[in-house]
Amino acid sequence: MKYRTLGKTGLNVSEVGMGTWQLAGRPWGWDAPDEKESLRALHKFIELGGNFIDTAWVYGRLDEPGDSKGAHCSEELIGEFIKESGNRDKAIIASKIPPKNRKWPAWQGVPISEVFPEGYIEKMVDSSLKSLGIETLDLMQFHVWQDDFAKDDGWKNEIQNITKKGKVKHWGVSINDYQPSNCLKTLDTGLIESVQFIFNIFHQKPTEKLLPYAKKHNIGLITRVPLDEGGLTGKITMDTKFEDDMRSKYFNSVRLPGFVERTDKLKELLDGEAKSLPELALRYLLSFDEVSTVIPGTRKVKNVEANTSVSDGRKLSQKLMDELKKHSWERNFYVDLDPSLEKDGYIEK
Ligand SMILES: NC(=O)c1ccc[n+]([C@@H]2O[C@H](COP(=O)([O-])OP(=O)(O)OC[C@H]3O[C@@H](n4cnc5c(N)ncnc54)[C@H](OP(=O)(O)O)[C@@H]3O)[C@@H](O)[C@H]2O)c1
């Protein structure tokens, strides 16, 4: 495993991290995982040199009547792993504070008092620490963001107080899907050290402004959804059926042919540089020096083994990177579902 510095935090993170949206409980958007296998996957990840684990208070939430647990099942399973393995020092743990109004993404014009009001931030930090069973988070991220929040002083004061108390070492923002510049004024405050954002072979827009900004200002970059929610694994075919969840909408019958056509074209590029689509997708991201870590959603030992094996320091050739530029496919999940959002400026031009 190779390691990279997470921007100004100075944390030495594994360049392949572990995303844990699907790890435990009944994640919205995904089929329920086998938690014993998830625990084995966590052990394997650390054993293979991985250290960066990305979670969130809401991951694994159980919403239905009769569910006995609340949210944060993923945090709790990671806590269980730390307790049983005694591996706290080997893991760099990043979690996220959900918006108080529980609305994803953060919408233009919605005041921060509805999303991250004063007092709420520390309450959620305490809740995450409790479910993880740890005393300090290495990185805490806001789970939605709007750059207008940069003007507010409440969150700035509160995060500095929380850091002084030793509950959180570093702060980041996990920004809205497909809006890679909706954080730059906030980064100018100097209080936020990392950005988590969608970046993959299809969604290449972050290369335009966010990557150059991060390079200049030493911001840590955590690239989420590197496999386009599974679209870039090459496993999804015209016959793939999902439960009635986020993926059934993401890979709906209108979009599915586009995925199959595009991934078939990408498969033609597989050769000595990358032998499978997930490998190509991860190597693409790791070929950017600005990227600190890629966090494929991983809950199976075989996927941990495949993903961590990509970290061997070998970058894609410039020729292949130039070719991959032609495969960008900018879409917007939310606007596709509700075209009226486009007029609200949801899509970043
Ligand atoms: N707003 C936010 O802050 C936000 C939003 C989304 C995601 N995230 C974070 O980013 C992480 C990654 O995003 P994601 O999980 O949504 O999407 P993703 O990483 O693009 O895709 C995850 C899917 O890829 C599959 N997979 C992983 N490795 C594979 C491999 N080697 N071969 C074949 N299939 C493989 C997984 O398989 P299985 O189904 O078999 O496990 C899962 O279905 C999340 O887990 C979460 O930590 C954050």
The ligand as an SDF file (V2000), in Angstrom:
LIG
                    3D

 48 52  0  0  0  0  0  0  0  0999 V2000
  -22.3930   12.6130    0.3900 N   0  0  0  0  0  0  0  0  0  0  0  0
  -21.3890   11.8560    0.7790 C   0  0  0  0  0  0  0  0  0  0  0  0
  -20.6110   12.2660    1.6220 O   0  0  0  0  0  0  0  0  0  0  0  0
  -21.1760   10.5030    0.1640 C   0  0  0  0  0  0  0  0  0  0  0  0
  -22.0500   10.0460   -0.8380 C   0  0  0  0  0  0  0  0  0  0  0  0
  -21.7750    8.8140   -1.4250 C   0  0  0  0  0  0  0  0  0  0  0  0
  -20.6940    8.0580   -1.0010 C   0  0  0  0  0  0  0  0  0  0  0  0
  -19.8650    8.5080    0.0040 N   0  0  0  0  0  0  0  0  0  0  0  0
  -18.6920    7.7120    0.4750 C   0  0  0  0  0  0  0  0  0  0  0  0
  -17.9960    7.2560   -0.6640 O   0  0  0  0  0  0  0  0  0  0  0  0
  -17.8920    5.8210   -0.6480 C   0  0  0  0  0  0  0  0  0  0  0  0
  -17.8540    5.3050   -2.0730 C   0  0  0  0  0  0  0  0  0  0  0  0
  -19.0360    5.6120   -2.7920 O   0  0  0  0  0  0  0  0  0  0  0  0
  -20.1470    4.5150   -3.0870 P   0  0  0  0  0  0  0  0  0  0  0  0
  -19.9320    3.3720   -2.1940 O   0  0  0  0  0  0  0  0  0  0  0  0
  -21.4590    5.2080   -3.0620 O   0  0  0  0  0  0  0  0  0  0  0  0
  -19.8990    4.1130   -4.6100 O   0  0  0  0  0  0  0  0  0  0  0  0
  -18.7120    3.3640   -5.3680 P   0  0  0  0  0  0  0  0  0  0  0  0
  -17.5430    3.2250   -4.4810 O   0  0  0  0  0  0  0  0  0  0  0  0
  -18.5570    4.0750   -6.6570 O   0  0  0  0  0  0  0  0  0  0  0  0
  -19.3510    1.9540   -5.6870 O   0  0  0  0  0  0  0  0  0  0  0  0
  -19.6260    1.0080   -4.6990 C   0  0  0  0  0  0  0  0  0  0  0  0
  -20.0150   -0.2990   -5.3880 C   0  0  0  0  0  0  0  0  0  0  0  0
  -18.8630   -0.8270   -6.0240 O   0  0  0  0  0  0  0  0  0  0  0  0
  -18.7390   -2.2000   -5.7050 C   0  0  0  0  0  0  0  0  0  0  0  0
  -17.3050   -2.5310   -5.6460 N   0  0  0  0  0  0  0  0  0  0  0  0
  -16.3380   -2.0200   -4.8310 C   0  0  0  0  0  0  0  0  0  0  0  0
  -15.1500   -2.5420   -5.1340 N   0  0  0  0  0  0  0  0  0  0  0  0
  -15.3430   -3.4070   -6.1730 C   0  0  0  0  0  0  0  0  0  0  0  0
  -14.4960   -4.2520   -6.9370 C   0  0  0  0  0  0  0  0  0  0  0  0
  -13.1910   -4.3270   -6.7340 N   0  0  0  0  0  0  0  0  0  0  0  0
  -15.0590   -5.0150   -7.9070 N   0  0  0  0  0  0  0  0  0  0  0  0
  -16.3770   -4.9650   -8.1640 C   0  0  0  0  0  0  0  0  0  0  0  0
  -17.2290   -4.1790   -7.4780 N   0  0  0  0  0  0  0  0  0  0  0  0
  -16.7180   -3.4030   -6.4970 C   0  0  0  0  0  0  0  0  0  0  0  0
  -19.4320   -2.3990   -4.3820 C   0  0  0  0  0  0  0  0  0  0  0  0
  -19.8140   -3.7460   -4.4010 O   0  0  0  0  0  0  0  0  0  0  0  0
  -20.7140   -4.5610   -3.3610 P   0  0  0  0  0  0  0  0  0  0  0  0
  -22.1200   -4.0310   -3.5810 O   0  0  0  0  0  0  0  0  0  0  0  0
  -20.5470   -5.9410   -3.8340 O   0  0  0  0  0  0  0  0  0  0  0  0
  -20.2040   -4.2960   -2.0040 O   0  0  0  0  0  0  0  0  0  0  0  0
  -20.5580   -1.4030   -4.4790 C   0  0  0  0  0  0  0  0  0  0  0  0
  -21.6650   -1.9710   -5.1360 O   0  0  0  0  0  0  0  0  0  0  0  0
  -19.1080    5.3970    0.2050 C   0  0  0  0  0  0  0  0  0  0  0  0
  -19.0160    4.0700    0.6870 O   0  0  0  0  0  0  0  0  0  0  0  0
  -19.0670    6.4560    1.2790 C   0  0  0  0  0  0  0  0  0  0  0  0
  -18.0610    6.1720    2.2340 O   0  0  0  0  0  0  0  0  0  0  0  0
  -20.0930    9.7360    0.5670 C   0  0  0  0  0  0  0  0  0  0  0  0
  1  2  1  0
  2  3  2  0
  2  4  1  0
  4  5  1  0
  4 48  2  0
  5  6  2  0
  6  7  1  0
  7  8  2  0
  8  9  1  0
  8 48  1  0
  9 10  1  0
  9 46  1  0
 10 11  1  0
 11 12  1  0
 11 44  1  0
 12 13  1  0
 13 14  1  0
 14 15  2  0
 14 16  1  0
 14 17  1  0
 17 18  1  0
 18 19  2  0
 18 20  1  0
 18 21  1  0
 21 22  1  0
 22 23  1  0
 23 24  1  0
 23 42  1  0
 24 25  1  0
 25 26  1  0
 25 36  1  0
 26 27  1  0
 26 35  1  0
 27 28  2  0
 28 29  1  0
 29 30  1  0
 29 35  2  0
 30 31  1  0
 30 32  2  0
 32 33  1  0
 33 34  2  0
 34 35  1  0
 36 37  1  0
 36 42  1  0
 37 38  1  0
 38 39  2  0
 38 40  1  0
 38 41  1  0
 42 43  1  0
 44 45  1  0
 44 46  1  0
 46 47  1  0
M  CHG  2   8   1  16  -1
M  END
$$$$
